[in-house]
Amino acid sequence: MTVAVKNNNRAPLVVPLSVRRKAGFKTGQELEIKASGGVITIVPKLPNADDESTPEQRRIIDARLAKSGEDIEAGRVHGPFSAKEAAAFIENLATERAARKKPRPRR
């Protein structure tokens, strides 16, 4: 699609609505504009990983990651397992829990 617009340096350069629609730009979407060698490139701004969570959420995530690191170092983890080992581990847990479970009185 080609659309001609006049640049008179007094008004801002406007990208026509039909071009924005064709590019898939949404209202309110942040765009990056780059100029190089007489070519202007407009692309959607990609989200930054830091923008996806608030500072408070990031602190919680970091604290949980630190705790998981401590658990790994202290040996409080299970695995990694092959499928066969995982099945045996789960069966062993079920057997242990069944042995600890008190039988219910019959009515």
Backbone bond lengths (Angstrom), bond angles and torsions (degrees), N, CA, C in turn:
res aa  C-N    CA-C-N  psi(-1)  N-CA   C-N-CA  omega(-1)  CA-C   N-CA-C  phi
1 M - - - 1.443 - - 1.524 108.27 -
2 T 1.307 116.92 131.93 1.454 122.03 178.50 1.525 109.04 -125.01
3 V 1.341 115.82 128.66 1.459 121.62 177.39 1.515 106.90 -132.19
4 A 1.325 117.61 133.55 1.461 121.62 179.69 1.526 109.49 -97.94
5 V 1.340 116.28 133.84 1.468 121.99 173.99 1.516 107.54 -130.95
6 K 1.329 116.46 153.50 1.461 121.17 -178.46 1.523 109.35 -99.88
7 N 1.335 116.19 130.95 1.460 122.24 178.42 1.517 107.40 -101.05
8 N 1.352 117.46 106.21 1.466 120.17 -178.17 1.524 112.57 -103.71
9 N 1.333 118.44 6.55 1.468 124.85 177.60 1.529 114.08 62.35
10 R 1.327 119.23 1.75 1.468 120.80 176.73 1.525 110.63 -102.48
11 A 1.285 116.44 -33.49 1.464 121.32 -179.67 1.529 108.16 -110.44
12 P 1.314 116.43 153.67 1.466 117.57 178.40 1.526 110.96 -64.00
13 L 1.307 115.12 152.67 1.455 120.92 176.80 1.531 107.43 -73.58
14 V 1.311 116.91 126.56 1.458 121.90 -175.46 1.523 109.05 -112.54
15 V 1.329 114.90 130.40 1.458 119.78 175.04 1.530 106.54 -89.73
16 P 1.319 117.33 120.61 1.468 119.87 -176.91 1.532 112.47 -57.92
17 L 1.326 115.21 148.57 1.456 122.08 -178.28 1.521 111.60 -56.78
18 S 1.325 117.85 -40.53 1.470 120.25 -178.79 1.527 111.10 -61.83
19 V 1.337 117.29 -35.48 1.466 121.43 179.00 1.526 109.73 -71.62
20 R 1.335 117.05 -42.58 1.470 120.22 178.73 1.522 110.98 -62.54
21 R 1.323 116.04 -40.14 1.475 119.67 177.90 1.524 110.76 -63.83
22 K 1.339 115.92 -45.44 1.466 120.85 -179.26 1.530 110.20 -60.29
23 A 1.345 116.91 -36.27 1.467 121.44 179.72 1.522 112.04 -77.28
24 G 1.345 117.02 -14.93 1.467 120.07 179.36 1.513 113.68 83.60
25 F 1.341 117.69 17.70 1.460 120.33 178.73 1.523 109.55 -72.85
26 K 1.327 116.71 139.56 1.465 123.27 -179.71 1.524 109.59 -103.38
27 T 1.316 116.59 155.35 1.456 122.12 177.35 1.522 109.62 -61.77
28 G 1.314 117.29 131.56 1.457 122.26 178.66 1.518 114.54 82.62
29 Q 1.318 117.42 -3.63 1.460 121.26 -179.08 1.531 109.69 -71.62
30 E 1.333 116.81 138.17 1.459 120.56 177.07 1.521 109.64 -79.06
31 L 1.333 115.36 137.90 1.458 121.57 -178.39 1.518 110.10 -123.60
32 E 1.322 116.15 148.28 1.463 121.89 173.10 1.527 107.15 -104.07
33 I 1.319 115.61 131.47 1.465 120.79 179.20 1.516 107.45 -116.56
34 K 1.337 115.48 123.26 1.462 121.11 -179.39 1.523 108.66 -123.40
35 A 1.331 116.16 141.99 1.458 120.72 176.86 1.519 108.89 -124.53
36 S 1.325 115.57 132.46 1.459 120.63 179.90 1.516 109.14 -158.47
37 G 1.314 116.12 125.86 1.464 120.92 175.71 1.518 113.86 60.16
38 G 1.311 118.26 37.12 1.454 121.11 178.60 1.521 113.93 79.04
39 V 1.336 117.33 9.09 1.463 121.48 -179.81 1.522 108.50 -118.60
40 I 1.319 116.23 131.85 1.467 121.70 175.71 1.519 107.37 -104.17
41 T 1.330 115.66 128.10 1.456 121.59 179.31 1.519 108.45 -116.05
42 I 1.317 116.57 129.31 1.465 121.88 178.39 1.527 107.16 -118.88
43 V 1.324 116.05 120.45 1.465 121.01 179.91 1.525 109.41 -132.82
44 P 1.338 117.77 152.65 1.463 119.57 176.52 1.522 110.36 -62.63
45 K 1.332 116.41 140.20 1.460 120.30 178.23 1.523 107.95 -75.58
46 L 1.322 116.15 125.69 1.454 121.08 179.75 1.521 109.54 -76.94
47 P 1.337 117.21 142.97 1.455 118.96 -179.90 1.517 111.22 -67.02
48 N 1.308 115.89 141.49 1.449 123.17 176.26 1.530 107.35 -86.90
49 A 1.308 117.99 142.41 1.468 120.90 -179.24 1.527 110.75 -57.73
50 D 1.327 117.86 -32.01 1.462 120.85 179.48 1.521 111.74 -70.96
51 D 1.348 117.56 -22.42 1.458 121.26 -179.09 1.524 112.31 -79.41
52 E 1.326 117.57 -13.84 1.451 120.45 -173.90 1.520 113.64 -80.04
53 S 1.315 118.55 -18.00 1.453 120.32 178.44 1.527 109.03 -138.61
54 T 1.329 114.52 152.78 1.461 119.93 179.55 1.523 109.14 -73.95
55 P 1.330 117.79 162.76 1.472 119.22 176.89 1.533 112.53 -57.08
56 E 1.336 117.81 -36.47 1.467 120.58 178.79 1.528 110.42 -66.26
57 Q 1.330 117.35 -43.15 1.465 120.66 177.03 1.524 110.33 -62.75
58 R 1.329 117.02 -39.66 1.466 121.17 179.69 1.522 110.92 -63.41
59 R 1.373 116.91 -39.75 1.468 120.43 177.89 1.529 110.68 -62.90
60 I 1.336 116.87 -41.59 1.466 121.12 179.27 1.526 110.16 -63.31
61 I 1.330 116.33 -45.62 1.467 120.94 179.51 1.523 110.32 -60.92
62 D 1.342 116.39 -46.31 1.465 120.16 -179.67 1.526 111.72 -61.94
63 A 1.348 117.02 -39.74 1.468 120.57 179.32 1.530 110.49 -65.04
64 R 1.329 117.04 -40.98 1.472 120.19 179.83 1.526 110.91 -68.30
65 L 1.320 116.98 -37.08 1.465 119.68 176.63 1.526 110.90 -64.23
66 A 1.341 116.60 -40.61 1.460 120.47 178.84 1.529 110.26 -63.42
67 K 1.343 116.58 -42.25 1.470 120.23 179.13 1.524 110.66 -64.67
68 S 1.321 117.66 -39.56 1.465 119.13 179.61 1.523 110.30 -65.84
69 G 1.331 116.98 -35.06 1.466 120.25 175.86 1.515 111.58 -62.67
70 E 1.348 115.86 -40.50 1.470 120.23 177.08 1.528 110.55 -64.09
71 D 1.339 117.36 -40.68 1.470 121.40 179.04 1.524 110.64 -62.05
72 I 1.308 116.49 -41.32 1.467 120.37 179.99 1.527 110.03 -64.29
73 E 1.340 116.20 -46.76 1.461 120.06 -179.69 1.526 111.97 -63.21
74 A 1.338 117.54 -33.51 1.461 121.66 -178.94 1.528 111.88 -84.49
75 G 1.325 117.53 -2.75 1.459 120.45 178.02 1.517 114.00 79.77
76 R 1.332 117.71 18.26 1.464 120.86 -179.67 1.531 110.99 -91.41
77 V 1.329 115.92 50.05 1.462 121.44 178.66 1.519 109.12 -138.60
78 H 1.302 116.31 162.26 1.454 122.57 176.01 1.519 107.99 -123.62
79 G 1.322 116.47 142.96 1.462 119.81 175.69 1.503 111.31 101.23
80 P 1.289 119.45 -175.55 1.467 126.55 1.80 1.520 110.88 -72.22
81 F 1.309 114.87 153.51 1.446 121.75 -176.30 1.519 111.29 -118.17
82 S 1.323 114.57 153.10 1.456 119.20 162.97 1.525 104.70 -82.35
83 A 1.301 118.59 171.08 1.462 121.23 179.29 1.526 110.42 -61.25
84 K 1.314 116.94 -40.31 1.473 121.37 -179.25 1.533 109.98 -66.16
85 E 1.342 116.96 -43.53 1.466 121.09 179.64 1.524 110.62 -66.06
86 A 1.338 117.35 -38.10 1.463 121.05 179.21 1.528 110.11 -63.45
87 A 1.329 116.83 -44.09 1.461 120.52 179.43 1.529 110.53 -62.43
88 A 1.326 117.50 -42.58 1.469 121.27 179.13 1.529 110.36 -64.88
89 F 1.323 117.41 -40.17 1.460 121.68 179.44 1.526 110.29 -62.57
90 I 1.331 116.81 -45.81 1.464 121.09 -179.37 1.530 110.45 -65.55
91 E 1.316 117.42 -41.71 1.470 120.39 177.81 1.522 110.51 -62.29
92 N 1.329 117.05 -40.40 1.461 121.37 178.50 1.530 110.80 -63.36
93 L 1.330 117.06 -43.63 1.468 120.34 177.33 1.516 110.93 -61.39
94 A 1.334 116.91 -43.77 1.461 120.51 -179.54 1.524 110.42 -62.65
95 T 1.331 117.35 -40.25 1.465 121.58 179.07 1.525 110.65 -64.22
96 E 1.342 116.72 -43.79 1.473 120.97 178.87 1.518 110.94 -63.07
97 R 1.305 117.77 -43.01 1.467 120.75 -179.23 1.520 111.04 -67.76
98 A 1.316 116.18 -38.58 1.465 119.30 178.82 1.520 110.20 -64.48
99 A 1.338 117.57 -36.59 1.460 121.37 180.00 1.529 110.85 -68.53
100 R 1.319 117.71 -33.81 1.461 121.78 -179.44 1.521 112.55 -80.58
101 K 1.313 117.21 -21.34 1.448 121.56 -175.03 1.528 110.21 -70.74
102 K 1.319 116.18 133.70 1.456 120.80 178.74 1.527 108.45 -79.33
103 P 1.314 116.23 137.39 1.474 116.99 177.85 1.524 110.70 -68.75
104 R 1.313 115.60 142.22 1.464 120.65 179.27 1.531 108.89 -81.87
105 P 1.310 115.34 140.94 1.476 117.66 176.70 1.525 110.17 -68.43
106 R 1.333 115.50 141.21 1.476 120.05 179.17 1.506 109.34 -80.33
107 R 1.287 115.59 148.74 1.462 121.17 179.48 1.473 112.15 -94.34
